[in-house]
Amino acid sequence: MNIVLLEPEIPANTGNIGRTCVAAGARLHLIEPLGFHLDEKSIKRAGLDYWPKLDVSRYVSYREFLDMNRPKRIFMATTKAERSYTDVAYEADDYIMFGKESAGIPEDMLVENEEHCIRIPMFSDIRSLNLSNSVAIILYEAMRQLQFPALQEEGSLHRLSWKHTQS
């Protein structure tokens, strides 16, 4: 799975998204201009020690991103879409794009890709959700549909044991 951020502006969001991508085994694609430097403390703080484990690529433009990846399908997450993110049958090599925090994905790109525009349902008086939350919601729905490939599906306690696993 691939997460694409088009011109992200807030380093803490990108750090959190990077951490989520590592947890889900997803690649992160960053399309410039970025509203920050990748070496900023806030990226490292939000991404914790996971940032070095992140499979991340950076592109100078959307055109360069397309040329270098040739994605079969790019879903564009936007509050303006008619179709819900849960109405999509995701495939492992899909790309899910999110726009910058202040403006989202430009409308001309949305119109060109209308059949791949998706949204997270919410009450009408809310403009949008936080970008990192939106990525997590949609990415984990895609991973659920793919039956969480290669992900650890159950956790273990550090000090105690779950009752059903005790001898």
C-alpha positions as CSV (number, residue, x, y, z in Angstrom):
1,M,0.0,0.0,0.0
2,N,1.2,3.5,-0.8
3,I,0.3,6.8,1.0
4,V,0.9,10.0,-1.0
5,L,1.1,13.4,0.6
6,L,0.7,16.3,-1.8
7,E,2.5,19.4,-0.5
8,P,2.2,18.6,3.3
9,E,2.5,21.7,5.5
10,I,2.7,20.5,9.1
11,P,5.7,18.5,10.2
12,A,4.0,16.8,13.1
13,N,1.3,15.4,10.8
14,T,3.9,14.0,8.4
15,G,5.8,12.5,11.3
16,N,2.7,10.8,12.6
17,I,1.8,9.6,9.1
18,G,5.3,8.2,8.7
19,R,4.9,6.3,12.0
20,T,1.6,4.9,10.8
21,C,3.1,3.8,7.5
22,V,5.8,1.9,9.3
23,A,3.2,0.2,11.5
24,A,1.2,-0.8,8.4
25,G,4.1,-1.6,6.1
26,A,3.1,1.1,3.7
27,R,5.3,3.3,1.6
28,L,5.2,7.1,2.0
29,H,5.5,9.4,-1.0
30,L,6.0,13.2,-0.4
31,I,5.4,15.6,-3.2
32,E,7.0,19.0,-2.9
33,P,6.9,21.7,-1.9
34,L,6.9,20.7,1.7
35,G,6.1,23.2,4.4
36,F,9.0,22.1,6.5
37,H,12.4,20.4,6.4
38,L,12.6,16.7,6.8
39,D,15.3,17.0,9.5
40,E,13.1,19.2,11.8
41,K,12.7,18.1,15.4
42,S,8.9,18.0,15.1
43,I,9.1,15.3,12.4
44,K,11.4,13.2,14.6
45,R,9.3,13.8,17.7
46,A,6.1,12.7,16.0
47,G,7.7,9.8,14.1
48,L,9.7,8.8,17.2
49,D,12.4,6.3,16.4
50,Y,10.4,4.8,13.5
51,W,11.4,7.4,10.9
52,P,14.6,5.5,9.9
53,K,12.5,2.4,9.2
54,L,10.2,4.3,6.9
55,D,10.2,3.6,3.2
56,V,9.8,7.2,2.0
57,S,10.3,8.9,-1.4
58,R,10.4,12.6,-2.2
59,Y,9.4,14.2,-5.5
60,V,9.7,17.7,-6.8
61,S,6.3,17.6,-8.5
62,Y,3.2,15.5,-9.1
63,R,4.4,14.8,-12.6
64,E,7.7,13.4,-11.3
65,F,5.8,11.2,-8.9
66,L,3.6,9.9,-11.7
67,D,6.6,9.3,-14.0
68,M,8.6,7.5,-11.4
69,N,5.8,5.2,-10.0
70,R,3.3,4.8,-12.9
71,P,0.5,4.0,-10.4
72,K,-2.4,1.8,-11.7
73,R,-4.8,3.4,-9.3
74,I,-4.6,6.6,-7.1
75,F,-7.5,7.2,-4.7
76,M,-7.8,10.9,-3.8
77,A,-9.1,11.5,-0.3
78,T,-11.2,14.7,-0.2
79,T,-14.1,16.1,1.7
80,K,-15.7,16.9,-1.7
81,A,-16.1,13.3,-3.0
82,E,-19.5,11.6,-3.3
83,R,-18.1,8.1,-2.6
84,S,-17.1,6.9,0.9
85,Y,-13.6,5.3,1.5
86,T,-15.5,2.1,2.6
87,D,-17.1,1.7,-0.9
88,V,-13.7,0.9,-2.5
89,A,-12.2,-2.6,-2.9
90,Y,-8.5,-1.8,-2.2
91,E,-5.6,-3.7,-3.8
92,A,-2.2,-4.1,-2.3
93,D,-0.5,-1.8,-4.9
94,D,-3.0,1.1,-4.6
95,Y,-1.9,4.6,-3.9
96,I,-4.0,6.8,-1.6
97,M,-3.3,10.6,-1.9
98,F,-4.0,13.3,0.6
99,G,-3.7,17.0,-0.1
100,K,-2.1,19.7,2.0
101,E,-3.7,20.6,5.3
102,S,-4.9,24.1,4.3
103,A,-6.4,23.4,0.9
104,G,-6.6,19.6,0.2
105,I,-6.1,18.3,-3.3
106,P,-6.6,20.9,-6.1
107,E,-10.1,20.7,-7.6
108,D,-8.7,20.3,-11.2
109,M,-6.9,17.1,-10.1
110,L,-10.1,15.8,-8.4
111,V,-12.2,16.4,-11.5
112,E,-9.7,14.5,-13.6
113,N,-9.9,11.6,-11.2
114,E,-13.5,11.7,-10.2
115,E,-14.0,8.0,-10.2
116,H,-11.2,7.6,-7.7
117,C,-12.2,10.3,-5.3
118,I,-13.1,9.1,-1.8
119,R,-14.2,10.8,1.5
120,I,-14.6,10.0,5.1
121,P,-18.2,10.7,6.2
122,M,-18.7,13.3,8.8
123,F,-21.2,15.9,10.0
124,S,-21.7,18.7,7.6
125,D,-20.5,21.5,10.0
126,I,-17.0,20.0,10.2
127,R,-14.7,21.1,7.4
128,S,-12.2,18.2,7.7
129,L,-10.4,15.8,10.1
130,N,-6.7,16.0,11.0
131,L,-4.6,14.8,8.1
132,S,-2.8,12.1,10.1
133,N,-6.1,10.8,11.5
134,S,-7.5,10.7,7.9
135,V,-4.6,8.7,6.7
136,A,-4.9,6.2,9.5
137,I,-8.6,5.7,9.0
138,I,-8.3,5.0,5.3
139,L,-5.1,3.1,5.4
140,Y,-6.3,0.7,8.0
141,E,-9.6,0.1,6.2
142,A,-7.5,-0.9,3.1
143,M,-5.3,-3.1,5.3
144,R,-8.4,-4.7,6.9
145,Q,-9.8,-5.5,3.4
146,L,-6.5,-7.1,2.5
147,Q,-6.7,-9.1,5.8
148,F,-3.7,-7.3,7.4
149,P,-1.0,-9.0,5.3
150,A,2.1,-9.7,7.3
151,L,0.9,-7.6,10.3
152,Q,0.9,-8.8,13.8
153,E,-2.8,-9.2,14.7
154,E,-2.6,-9.9,18.4
155,G,-0.5,-8.3,21.1
156,S,1.1,-9.5,24.2
157,L,1.3,-8.0,27.6
158,H,4.8,-7.0,29.0
159,R,4.5,-8.2,32.6
160,L,1.3,-10.4,32.8
161,S,-0.4,-12.9,30.5
162,W,-3.9,-12.9,29.0
163,K,-6.2,-15.3,30.8
164,H,-6.8,-17.4,27.7
165,T,-3.1,-18.0,27.2
166,Q,-2.2,-19.0,30.8
167,S,-1.4,-22.7,31.4
